[in-house]
């Protein structure tokens, strides 16, 4: 049974969705990022960058335990371990890795900054309602979703005509398009893909994991932990 260190965020969903899709048994250990659990010395042994998610697989390479941090690295590890959702050919795997890196270097950071400046910064004490970063990150997320829409005009899924860990990595952030102040009317292929992926049982189950704990981090304690450390 894999140990999953998790909190219900878009990055956390990547791994909970993958575990559900791959039908791997797992035990959840909650890392309350609003209370600072990510700075616990024991967790830092697993995830030295003080970020969740992370996993420990007791049956790692050679049959010995292994810990993995960084959501993209976890997805690739689990896909290799199970032989699932990584494509069938080397060209497939190249495409999967391209779009996985695109998410990790683009959609994740840019959508995260959009959420911060559009939603959280105006609630800080004192408020930080800053037009320039709001406009910048809103526009960059829109550009990236345009890239994704054009890609999906030619393929059913992001890496090709097969569902992969690249879709799992992107979906969590993309599903929060409203909070990033985006529109879907001009992105029909992106919209179709969102609906298709959202309908998957594994995606639904992974997204529902401890969904009741998902908060808006508007209290001062959470803000101090998340934004000032």
Secondary structure, 3 states (H helix, E strand, C coil): CEEEEECCCHHHHHHHHHHHHCCCCEEEEECCCCCCHHHCHHHHHHCCCCCCCEEEECCCHHHCCEEEECHHHHHHHHHHHHCCCCCCCHHHHHHHHHHHHHHHHHHHHHHHHHHHHHHHHHHCCCCCCCHHHHHHHHHHHHHHHHHHHHHHCCCCECCECCCCHHHHHHHHHHCCCCCCCCCCCCCHHHHHHHHHHHCCHHHHHHHHCCHHHCCCCCCHHHHHHHHCC
